[in-house]
Amino acid sequence: MQLACRTQALSWKDCVQIASDCSRLAELGRSTQQQQHYEQAMADMQARYASVGDYLLLTKFGLPQASAAADEGAAGKLAADRDAAPAATEGVLVLPADADAGADSQEQCILVRNDFPYHFADGIEHFVLWKYRCNSSSSSSSSSSSSSKPWQLTPAEVAAAEQSLRRRYGARLAGLASFVNPAALKSIPELDHWHLLLQLQPEAGVEAEEVDTTHVQSRHRALLVAPDDAGVALAAQRLREGQLLAFPTETVYGLGANALNEEAVLSIFAAKGRPLTDPLIVHVPELQAARPLVHLCDEGWAAFSALGAAFWPGPLTLIVPASAAIPPAVTAHTGSVGIRVPAHDLAQRLLRAAQVPVAAPSANRFGHVSPTRAAHVLADLGDKGVHVLDGEAAARSALDLISCEHGIESTVLKVDVARRALLVFRQGGVSVQQLRGVLGGDWTVQVQQRHVQMEATAPPDTEEQQQPQKEGQEAPGQAITHYAPDVPCYLVRHGLVSSSSSPPPAAVAAEGKQLVQTVAELSAAVVLDFGGQLAAAHATLRSTALAYRELSPQGVPREAAAQLFDALRWAELQAGAARVLIACPQDADEEAGGVWAATVGAQEALLAGVVDRMHRAASGRVVSLKVHA
């Protein structure tokens, strides 16, 4: 029996009726997108795991290997999990089996939020309960499990799971329905499991901050690589072997591959859907490691070395002529390569262990919000099997922890020896003010502002698709739509359309219009404020908007930079969000060439980079906001 794709979400009334009448279970179904994700995950599971038992141990219990279930350490972990409080960020609860029904000490019941729910209306949560026997002989294969004691849940075990959910959600729990699928509908027939559906009321008095961008879905947990010595060694081996590996830097997570292996480099473009005209940055552990990768005259190397000595390790990328060792795909066939020495300790350990230069753009879908957490990477690329060196593992329970200190990408500049100029293509962690004076003499710093129309691509599966397109970009981060959430986004600039002695920057003048919102429309908007600007300008905005979040209460650019990408991902996850409104920092002003930059000194070093990311996340849609009844 097959479940049909559903175009309409199931209401709670539908859920109760279906749960009480097993003949109606075929009415369950997923949306088309949900079903595609489900089928892909099932195929991945069958390809990656020897048995259902291995899958459960690795992805649900989090054990390092299937055989560990029989080990004393594994039993200790299960006992610790059973005795611990429910882990809100993991959504997993381990319960004791029903001793009265003859369960032995090796049997456990596990209750977990379903990674692949059916197409339910908002406010309905879907949990799955099953029993697992912690015994290697019963979990090593499907055939052995069928010949051993069945994994059958008793009524008492189901009741215990229901009671644990009642305690967990308290007054928010408005309804609970449970059912078991008939064999014909089970995706894993040998696994006895129950479905528990919950109708939840919104939590009173709590803003939508509860959306958790740190949650790693169970099916992706096996892709996390521990940041200990063994994990770093494994990650380095993957890079040397030509595989992809995501890793944290002080800016954002990067999707890395061996920069000297063109096939590995092309797999980056395929995984991200990144156009081949968008070049990659090559990461090395120290300045001297860049020497074989670049082709510079003495004066060029002197300038390159001076800049590296001043800012490395750190958030600065230097574009210079590439040596013959760099594959053309890395440079977008421009002949120039961006080099960076990251400051993040884990990135440094990885690069030194790998002993190869690592090409790495941000580890996300092309054009989507850059990742500052391992969970962000897996949300975008987990279904493609990308492993992630976990920068947040040391403090998984700290929901405000972000491994990437700066939070926005590196500053990118080209060292133009002939013109004795530093051409800044992307502003970031190193400001224009900091660059001035490093080289001295007649060297100048010139900010380039480009807004290129670039589209994500399908994976290049033919030789023709892998050929260079007409024009490669000199630097990454030039697309007008970049860092964008999956919900339309607007940059709200206070007073943009009011009378003013100076016009708005040329880059956004055409989009400088009013966004008129009724109260009803604003109730579907997520607001990201900066220093309370929008809340102060519109008295009812904070209480009327669907969700509200401050990037920095005191308007500090460094705080906003660290929070921006996580906040954009948080915004797109808000149920019912129709648009995102971002406050443009008022200190962002016009410089020569129509570029926004900080005007109040070195303490505002990140402001220009923050506004650039906001502007591209909004696809250049810059507006003033008017709210009426």
C-alpha positions as CSV (number, residue, x, y, z in Angstrom):
1,M,0.0,0.0,0.0
2,Q,1.4,3.4,-1.0
3,L,0.7,6.7,0.7
4,A,-0.3,9.4,-1.7
5,C,1.3,12.9,-1.7
6,R,-0.9,15.4,0.0
7,T,-1.5,18.9,-1.3
8,Q,-3.5,20.0,1.8
9,A,-2.2,19.7,5.4
10,L,-4.0,17.4,7.8
11,S,-5.9,19.2,10.5
12,W,-6.0,17.9,14.1
13,K,-9.5,16.6,13.6
14,D,-8.2,14.6,10.6
15,C,-5.4,13.2,12.8
16,V,-7.8,12.1,15.5
17,Q,-10.1,10.4,13.1
18,I,-7.3,8.6,11.2
19,A,-5.6,7.5,14.4
20,S,-8.9,5.9,15.7
21,D,-9.6,4.1,12.4
22,C,-6.8,2.0,11.0
23,S,-8.7,1.6,7.7
24,R,-8.1,5.4,7.1
25,L,-4.3,5.3,7.6
26,A,-3.7,5.3,3.9
27,E,-5.0,9.0,4.0
28,L,-1.7,9.9,5.7
29,G,0.7,11.4,3.2
30,R,3.5,13.9,2.8
31,S,3.8,16.9,0.6
32,T,5.7,16.4,-2.7
33,Q,8.9,18.0,-1.2
34,Q,8.6,16.0,2.0
35,Q,8.2,12.8,0.1
36,Q,11.3,13.5,-2.1
37,H,13.4,14.2,1.0
38,Y,12.0,11.0,2.6
39,E,12.8,8.8,-0.4
40,Q,16.3,10.2,-0.7
41,A,17.0,9.6,3.0
42,M,15.7,6.0,2.9
43,A,18.0,5.4,-0.1
44,D,20.9,6.9,1.8
45,M,20.2,4.8,4.8
46,Q,20.1,1.6,2.8
47,A,23.4,2.5,1.1
48,R,25.2,3.6,4.3
49,Y,24.0,1.2,7.0
50,A,24.2,-2.6,7.1
51,S,21.0,-2.9,9.0
52,V,18.2,-1.0,10.7
53,G,20.0,-1.7,14.0
54,D,23.1,0.0,12.8
55,Y,21.0,3.0,11.6
56,L,19.3,3.3,15.0
57,L,22.6,3.1,17.0
58,L,24.4,5.6,14.9
59,T,21.7,8.2,14.3
60,K,19.4,7.9,17.2
61,F,21.5,6.7,20.1
62,G,24.6,8.4,18.8
63,L,26.9,5.5,19.4
64,P,30.1,5.4,17.3
65,Q,29.6,1.9,15.9
66,A,27.0,-0.8,15.8
67,S,29.1,-3.3,17.7
68,A,29.4,-0.8,20.5
69,A,25.9,-1.8,21.7
70,A,27.3,-4.9,23.4
71,D,30.1,-2.9,25.1
72,E,30.1,-1.8,28.7
73,G,30.6,1.8,27.5
74,A,27.5,1.7,25.3
75,A,25.4,0.3,28.1
76,G,26.6,3.1,30.3
77,K,25.7,5.7,27.8
78,L,22.2,4.2,27.4
79,A,21.7,4.2,31.2
80,A,22.9,7.8,31.4
81,D,20.5,8.9,28.6
82,R,17.6,7.0,30.3
83,D,18.2,8.8,33.6
84,A,18.7,12.2,32.1
85,A,16.0,14.8,31.5
86,P,14.7,15.1,27.9
87,A,17.2,16.9,25.7
88,A,15.2,19.7,24.0
89,T,17.8,20.4,21.4
90,E,18.0,16.8,20.4
91,G,14.4,15.8,20.7
92,V,15.3,12.3,22.0
93,L,14.1,10.5,25.2
94,V,15.2,7.0,26.2
95,L,12.8,5.1,28.4
96,P,13.1,1.8,30.3
97,A,11.3,-1.1,28.8
98,D,8.3,-2.8,30.5
99,A,9.9,-5.2,33.0
100,D,6.5,-6.6,33.9
101,A,6.2,-7.9,30.3
102,G,9.5,-9.8,30.6
103,A,11.8,-7.1,29.1
104,D,15.4,-7.6,30.1
105,S,18.0,-5.0,30.9
106,Q,19.2,-4.8,27.3
107,E,15.9,-3.5,26.0
108,Q,15.2,0.2,25.8
109,C,12.4,2.3,24.4
110,I,13.3,5.4,22.5
111,L,11.0,8.4,21.8
112,V,12.1,10.9,19.1
113,R,10.6,13.7,17.1
114,N,10.0,12.3,13.6
115,D,12.4,13.6,11.0
116,F,9.9,12.8,8.2
117,P,6.5,13.8,9.5
118,Y,3.4,13.6,7.4
119,H,1.8,16.8,6.0
120,F,0.3,18.2,9.2
121,A,-1.1,21.6,9.9
122,D,0.9,24.0,12.1
123,G,0.8,23.2,15.8
124,I,1.0,19.4,15.3
125,E,4.1,17.6,16.4
126,H,4.9,14.1,15.4
127,F,6.9,11.7,17.6
128,V,7.9,8.0,17.0
129,L,8.4,5.4,19.7
130,W,10.2,2.1,19.2
131,K,12.0,-0.6,21.2
132,Y,15.6,-1.4,20.6
133,R,17.4,-4.5,22.0
134,C,21.0,-3.5,23.0
135,N,22.3,-6.8,21.8
136,S,24.7,-7.3,18.9
137,S,23.3,-10.6,17.9
138,S,19.8,-9.1,17.4
139,S,21.0,-5.9,15.7
140,S,23.6,-7.1,13.3
141,S,21.2,-7.9,10.5
142,S,17.6,-7.9,9.5
143,S,17.4,-11.6,9.3
144,S,18.9,-12.1,12.8
145,S,16.4,-9.7,14.3
146,S,13.5,-11.6,12.8
147,S,14.7,-14.8,14.4
148,S,15.2,-13.3,17.8
149,K,12.7,-11.9,20.3
150,P,10.5,-9.4,18.4
151,W,10.9,-5.7,19.2
152,Q,7.2,-5.4,20.2
153,L,6.0,-2.4,22.3
154,T,3.6,-3.2,25.1
155,P,0.6,-1.0,26.0
156,A,2.5,0.0,29.2
157,E,5.5,1.2,27.2
158,V,3.3,3.3,24.9
159,A,1.4,4.7,27.9
160,A,4.8,5.7,29.5
161,A,5.8,7.5,26.4
162,E,2.5,9.4,26.3
163,Q,3.0,10.4,30.0
164,S,6.5,11.6,29.4
165,L,5.2,13.9,26.6
166,R,2.4,15.2,28.9
167,R,5.0,16.1,31.5
168,R,7.3,17.7,28.9
169,Y,4.7,20.0,27.3
170,G,2.3,20.5,30.3
171,A,-0.5,23.0,29.6
172,R,0.6,23.4,26.0
173,L,-0.6,19.9,25.2
174,A,-4.1,20.3,23.8
175,G,-4.5,16.8,22.4
176,L,-2.6,13.5,21.9
177,A,-3.3,10.6,19.5
178,S,-1.3,7.5,19.0
179,F,-1.5,4.7,16.4
180,V,0.6,1.9,14.9
181,N,1.0,1.4,11.2
182,P,-0.1,-1.9,9.6
183,A,2.7,-3.9,8.1
184,A,1.7,-2.8,4.5
185,L,2.4,0.9,5.4
186,K,5.7,0.4,7.3
187,S,8.8,1.7,5.6
188,I,10.8,-0.6,7.9
189,P,8.6,-3.7,8.3
190,E,10.8,-5.5,10.8
191,L,10.7,-2.5,13.2
192,D,7.8,-2.3,15.6
193,H,7.0,1.4,16.2
194,W,4.2,3.7,17.2
195,H,3.3,7.2,16.1
196,L,2.4,9.8,18.6
197,L,0.7,13.0,17.4
198,L,0.5,16.1,19.6
199,Q,-1.6,19.2,19.2
200,L,0.3,22.0,20.9
201,Q,-0.8,25.5,21.9
202,P,1.6,28.4,21.5
203,E,3.7,29.0,24.6
204,A,2.1,32.0,26.3
205,G,4.3,35.1,26.8
206,V,7.2,33.8,24.8
207,E,8.4,35.4,21.6
208,A,9.3,33.2,18.7
209,E,12.9,33.0,19.8
210,E,12.1,29.3,20.6
211,V,12.8,28.3,17.0
212,D,16.0,26.3,17.3
213,T,18.7,26.8,14.6
214,T,21.1,24.5,16.5
215,H,19.0,21.4,16.1
216,V,20.7,18.6,14.1
217,Q,18.2,16.2,12.6
218,S,18.6,12.6,13.7
219,R,19.3,11.4,10.2
220,H,22.3,13.7,9.9
221,R,24.0,13.1,13.2
222,A,26.3,10.4,11.8
223,L,27.7,13.1,9.5
224,L,29.1,15.1,12.5
225,V,32.9,14.6,13.0
226,A,34.1,15.1,16.6
227,P,36.7,17.9,17.0
228,D,39.1,15.7,18.9
229,D,42.4,14.4,17.5
230,A,40.9,11.3,16.0
231,G,38.1,13.3,14.4
232,V,40.5,15.9,12.9
233,A,42.7,13.1,11.5
234,L,39.6,11.5,9.9
235,A,38.5,14.8,8.4
236,A,42.0,15.4,7.1
237,Q,42.1,12.0,5.5
238,R,38.8,12.7,3.7
239,L,40.3,15.9,2.2
240,R,43.4,14.1,1.0
241,E,41.2,11.4,-0.6
242,G,39.3,14.0,-2.6
243,Q,36.1,14.0,-0.5
244,L,34.2,17.0,0.8
245,L,34.4,18.2,4.4
246,A,32.8,21.2,6.0
247,F,34.7,22.9,8.8
248,P,34.4,26.0,10.9
249,T,36.4,29.2,10.5
250,E,36.3,32.4,12.4
251,T,34.0,33.8,9.7
252,V,31.6,31.1,8.6
253,Y,31.7,27.3,7.9
254,G,33.5,26.4,4.7
255,L,32.8,23.5,2.3
256,G,36.3,22.2,1.8
257,A,38.0,20.0,-0.9
258,N,41.6,19.4,-1.9
259,A,42.4,22.6,-3.9
260,L,44.9,20.7,-6.1
261,N,42.4,18.0,-7.1
262,E,40.2,19.4,-9.8
263,E,37.6,16.6,-9.6
264,A,37.3,17.3,-5.8
265,V,37.0,21.0,-6.5
266,L,34.2,20.4,-9.1
267,S,32.3,18.4,-6.4
268,I,32.0,21.6,-4.4
269,F,30.2,23.3,-7.2
270,A,27.9,20.3,-7.7
271,A,27.0,20.0,-4.0
272,K,26.2,23.7,-3.6
273,G,24.7,24.3,-7.0
274,R,27.3,27.0,-7.4
275,P,27.9,28.5,-10.9
276,L,31.4,27.8,-12.3
277,T,31.9,31.5,-12.8
278,D,32.1,32.0,-9.0
279,P,35.7,31.4,-7.8
280,L,36.8,29.7,-4.7
281,I,39.1,30.8,-1.8
282,V,42.1,28.6,-1.0
283,H,42.9,28.1,2.7
284,V,46.4,27.4,4.0
285,P,47.8,27.2,7.6
286,E,50.4,29.9,7.2
287,L,51.8,32.5,4.9
288,Q,54.7,30.5,3.5
289,A,52.3,27.6,2.5
290,A,50.9,30.0,-0.1
291,R,54.2,30.4,-1.9
292,P,53.8,27.4,-4.3
293,L,50.2,28.4,-5.1
294,V,50.8,32.0,-6.4
295,H,52.8,33.5,-9.2
296,L,54.2,36.9,-8.1
297,C,57.1,39.2,-8.9
298,D,59.3,40.3,-6.1
299,E,57.3,43.4,-5.5
300,G,54.1,41.5,-5.6
301,W,55.3,38.9,-3.1
302,A,56.5,41.8,-0.8
303,A,53.1,43.3,-0.8
304,F,51.4,40.0,-0.4
305,S,53.7,39.1,2.6
306,A,53.2,42.5,4.2
307,L,49.4,42.1,4.1
308,G,49.6,38.6,5.4
309,A,51.9,39.5,8.2
310,A,49.5,42.3,9.2
311,F,46.2,40.4,9.1
312,W,46.9,36.6,9.1
313,P,45.7,34.4,10.5
314,G,42.5,36.3,10.2
315,P,39.5,37.3,8.0
316,L,41.3,38.6,4.9
317,T,41.5,37.0,1.5
318,L,44.2,38.2,-1.0
319,I,43.6,37.7,-4.7
320,V,46.8,37.4,-6.7
321,P,47.9,35.5,-9.9
322,A,47.7,31.8,-9.5
323,S,50.5,29.3,-10.1
324,A,50.2,26.4,-12.5
325,A,49.5,24.2,-9.4
326,I,46.0,25.6,-9.0
327,P,43.3,24.0,-11.2
328,P,41.4,26.5,-13.4
329,A,38.0,25.6,-11.8
330,V,39.3,27.2,-8.5
331,T,39.9,30.5,-10.2
332,A,36.7,30.5,-12.4
333,H,39.3,30.5,-15.3
334,T,40.4,34.0,-14.4
335,G,44.0,33.0,-13.6
336,S,43.8,34.7,-10.2
337,V,43.4,32.9,-6.9
338,G,42.2,34.1,-3.5
339,I,44.3,32.9,-0.5
340,R,43.5,33.0,3.2
341,V,45.0,31.8,6.4
342,P,42.1,31.2,8.9
343,A,42.4,32.0,12.6
344,H,40.0,29.4,13.9
345,D,41.9,26.8,16.0
346,L,39.9,23.9,14.5
347,A,40.5,25.1,11.0
348,Q,44.3,25.4,11.7
349,R,44.4,21.9,13.1
350,L,42.6,20.5,10.1
351,L,44.8,22.3,7.5
352,R,48.0,21.2,9.2
353,A,46.8,17.6,9.5
354,A,45.5,17.5,5.9
355,Q,48.8,18.8,4.4
356,V,47.0,20.0,1.3
357,P,45.6,23.5,0.5
358,V,41.8,23.5,0.9
359,A,39.5,25.3,-1.5
360,A,36.3,26.3,0.5
361,P,33.4,28.6,-0.2
362,S,30.7,28.8,2.5
363,A,29.1,25.5,3.2
364,N,25.5,26.2,2.1
365,R,23.2,26.0,-0.9
366,F,24.3,28.7,-3.4
367,G,22.6,32.0,-2.6
368,H,21.2,30.8,0.7
369,V,22.2,32.2,4.1
370,S,25.8,31.4,5.1
371,P,26.3,28.9,7.9
372,T,27.7,29.8,11.3
373,R,26.8,26.5,13.0
374,A,27.2,22.8,12.1
375,A,23.5,22.5,12.1
376,H,23.2,25.2,9.4
377,V,25.5,23.2,7.2
378,L,23.6,19.9,7.7
379,A,20.2,21.7,7.1
380,D,21.5,22.6,3.6
381,L,23.9,19.9,2.7
382,G,23.2,17.0,5.0
383,D,21.1,15.1,2.5
384,K,24.1,15.2,0.1
385,G,26.2,13.3,2.6
386,V,28.6,16.1,3.5
387,H,30.5,15.5,6.7
388,V,31.0,18.4,9.1
389,L,33.8,19.0,11.6
390,D,31.7,20.0,14.6
391,G,32.8,23.4,16.0
392,E,29.9,23.5,18.5
393,A,30.4,20.0,20.0
394,A,32.2,21.2,23.1
395,A,29.1,23.0,24.3
396,R,26.2,21.5,22.4
397,S,23.7,22.6,25.1
398,A,24.6,26.3,24.9
399,L,22.0,27.5,22.4
400,D,23.8,30.9,22.0
401,L,27.1,29.4,21.1
402,I,28.3,30.2,17.6
403,S,31.7,28.8,16.6
404,C,32.3,31.4,14.0
405,E,33.4,34.5,16.0
406,H,33.1,37.1,13.2
407,G,29.9,35.7,11.7
408,I,30.4,37.2,8.2
409,E,32.8,36.3,5.5
410,S,36.3,37.6,5.0
411,T,37.3,40.9,3.4
412,V,38.4,40.1,-0.2
413,L,40.9,42.3,-2.0
414,K,43.0,42.0,-5.1
415,V,46.6,43.0,-5.0
416,D,47.1,45.0,-8.3
417,V,50.9,45.5,-8.5
418,A,50.7,47.4,-11.8
419,R,48.3,50.0,-10.5
420,R,49.8,49.8,-6.9
421,A,46.3,49.4,-5.7
422,L,44.4,47.2,-3.3
423,L,41.0,46.6,-4.9
424,V,38.4,45.6,-2.2
425,F,35.7,43.4,-3.8
426,R,34.0,42.3,-0.6
427,Q,34.0,44.0,2.8
428,G,34.1,41.8,5.9
429,G,36.2,41.2,8.9
430,V,39.0,43.6,8.0
431,S,37.9,47.2,7.3
432,V,39.0,49.6,4.6
433,Q,40.4,51.8,7.4
434,Q,42.6,49.0,8.7
435,L,44.0,48.3,5.2
436,R,45.0,51.9,4.5
437,G,48.7,52.6,5.4
438,V,49.8,48.9,5.6
439,L,51.8,49.1,2.4
440,G,52.6,52.8,2.6
441,G,54.1,54.8,-0.3
442,D,51.8,55.4,-3.2
443,W,49.6,52.3,-2.7
444,T,45.9,53.1,-2.6
445,V,42.8,51.3,-1.4
446,Q,39.9,51.3,-3.8
447,V,36.5,49.8,-3.0
448,Q,34.7,48.0,-5.9
449,Q,31.0,47.6,-5.7
450,R,29.5,45.0,-8.0
451,H,26.0,43.4,-8.2
452,V,26.1,40.5,-10.5
453,Q,23.0,38.4,-11.5
454,M,24.0,34.8,-10.8
455,E,21.8,31.8,-10.6
456,A,22.3,28.4,-8.8
457,T,23.1,25.6,-11.2
458,A,22.2,21.9,-11.4
459,P,25.1,19.5,-10.7
460,P,27.5,19.5,-13.7
461,D,26.9,15.9,-15.0
462,T,28.2,16.4,-18.5
463,E,31.5,17.5,-19.9
464,E,29.9,20.3,-21.7
465,Q,28.4,21.7,-18.5
466,Q,31.8,21.7,-16.9
467,Q,33.3,24.0,-19.5
468,P,33.9,27.6,-18.3
469,Q,31.0,30.1,-18.8
470,K,31.6,33.4,-20.6
471,E,32.9,35.5,-17.7
472,G,34.4,34.3,-14.5
473,Q,34.2,36.7,-11.5
474,E,37.4,37.9,-10.0
475,A,36.1,37.5,-6.4
476,P,33.3,35.6,-4.6
477,G,30.3,37.3,-3.0
478,Q,29.4,39.5,-6.0
479,A,25.9,38.2,-6.6
480,I,23.1,40.7,-5.9
481,T,21.0,37.9,-4.4
482,H,23.2,36.2,-1.9
483,Y,23.0,35.2,1.8
484,A,19.3,35.2,1.3
485,P,16.7,33.4,3.4
486,D,13.9,31.3,1.8
487,V,11.4,34.1,2.6
488,P,11.4,37.5,0.7
489,C,13.6,40.0,2.6
490,Y,13.6,43.8,2.7
491,L,16.2,46.2,4.0
492,V,14.5,49.0,5.9
493,R,16.5,52.2,5.8
494,H,15.0,54.9,8.0
495,G,14.1,58.1,6.1
496,L,15.2,56.7,2.7
497,V,12.3,58.3,0.7
498,S,11.9,61.4,2.9
499,S,13.4,64.7,1.8
500,S,17.2,64.7,2.3
501,S,20.2,66.8,1.3
502,S,21.9,63.7,0.0
503,P,20.4,61.0,-2.3
504,P,20.6,57.3,-1.5
505,P,23.5,55.3,-2.8
506,A,23.3,54.7,-6.6
507,A,23.3,51.0,-6.1
508,V,19.9,51.1,-4.3
509,A,18.3,54.3,-5.5
510,A,16.1,52.5,-8.0
511,E,14.7,50.3,-5.1
512,G,14.2,53.2,-2.7
513,K,10.5,53.1,-2.2
514,Q,8.0,52.7,0.6
515,L,6.8,49.4,1.8
516,V,3.3,50.0,3.1
517,Q,2.2,47.3,5.6
518,T,-1.2,47.0,7.2
519,V,-1.3,45.6,10.7
520,A,-2.6,42.3,9.3
521,E,0.3,42.1,6.8
522,L,2.8,43.0,9.5
523,S,1.6,40.0,11.5
524,A,3.2,37.8,8.9
525,A,6.5,39.7,9.0
526,V,9.6,38.8,10.9
527,V,11.6,41.8,12.1
528,L,15.4,41.8,12.6
529,D,16.2,45.1,14.4
530,F,19.5,46.9,15.0
531,G,19.8,49.0,18.1
532,G,16.0,49.2,18.4
533,Q,15.7,51.5,15.3
534,L,12.5,50.0,13.9
535,A,10.9,49.4,17.2
536,A,11.5,53.1,18.1
537,A,10.2,54.4,14.7
538,H,7.0,52.2,14.8
539,A,5.6,51.9,18.3
540,T,3.3,48.9,17.6
541,L,5.8,46.9,15.4
542,R,7.3,44.7,18.1
543,S,3.9,43.6,19.4
544,T,2.3,43.3,16.0
545,A,5.0,41.5,14.0
546,L,5.0,37.7,13.8
547,A,8.4,37.6,15.4
548,Y,11.0,40.1,16.5
549,R,14.7,39.7,17.2
550,E,17.5,42.2,18.0
551,L,20.8,41.8,16.2
552,S,22.4,44.0,18.8
553,P,20.4,45.9,21.4
554,Q,23.1,48.6,21.7
555,G,23.7,48.8,17.9
556,V,27.2,47.3,18.0
557,P,28.3,46.1,14.5
558,R,30.5,43.3,15.8
559,E,27.5,41.8,17.7
560,A,25.2,42.2,14.7
561,A,27.8,40.5,12.4
562,A,28.0,37.5,14.8
563,Q,24.2,37.1,14.9
564,L,23.1,38.1,11.4
565,F,23.2,34.8,9.5
566,D,21.8,32.8,12.4
567,A,19.0,35.3,12.7
568,L,18.2,35.1,9.0
569,R,17.9,31.3,9.3
570,W,15.8,31.7,12.4
571,A,13.5,34.1,10.5
572,E,12.8,31.8,7.6
573,L,11.9,29.0,10.1
574,Q,9.1,31.0,11.7
575,A,5.8,29.4,10.9
576,G,3.6,31.7,8.7
577,A,6.4,34.1,7.8
578,A,5.7,35.9,4.6
579,R,8.6,38.5,4.6
580,V,11.6,39.5,6.6
581,L,12.3,43.1,7.5
582,I,15.9,44.0,8.4
583,A,16.8,47.4,10.0
584,C,19.7,49.1,8.1
585,P,22.2,50.6,10.6
586,Q,21.8,54.3,10.5
587,D,25.6,54.8,10.6
588,A,25.9,53.2,7.2
589,D,26.5,56.1,4.9
590,E,27.7,56.9,1.4
591,E,31.3,57.0,0.3
592,A,32.9,57.7,-3.0
593,G,31.5,55.2,-5.6
594,G,28.2,54.7,-3.8
595,V,29.5,52.2,-1.3
596,W,28.2,52.0,2.3
597,A,31.0,52.2,4.9
598,A,31.5,52.9,8.5
599,T,31.9,56.6,9.3
600,V,32.8,56.6,13.0
601,G,36.2,54.9,13.2
602,A,37.8,51.5,13.8
603,Q,35.3,50.3,16.4
604,E,32.8,50.1,13.5
605,A,35.1,48.0,11.4
606,L,32.5,45.4,10.5
607,L,29.6,47.8,9.7
608,A,30.2,48.0,6.0
609,G,30.4,44.2,5.7
610,V,27.2,43.8,7.8
611,V,25.3,46.2,5.6
612,D,26.6,44.5,2.4
613,R,25.3,41.2,3.6
614,M,22.0,42.7,4.6
615,H,21.7,44.4,1.2
616,R,22.4,41.2,-0.7
617,A,20.1,39.1,1.5
618,A,17.4,41.5,0.5
619,S,18.3,41.2,-3.2
620,G,18.8,44.9,-3.2
621,R,15.3,45.7,-2.1
622,V,15.8,48.8,0.1
623,V,12.7,50.5,1.4
624,S,11.3,52.7,4.1
625,L,8.4,51.3,6.2
626,K,5.0,52.8,6.7
627,V,2.5,51.0,8.9
628,H,-1.2,51.8,8.9
629,A,-4.4,50.2,10.3
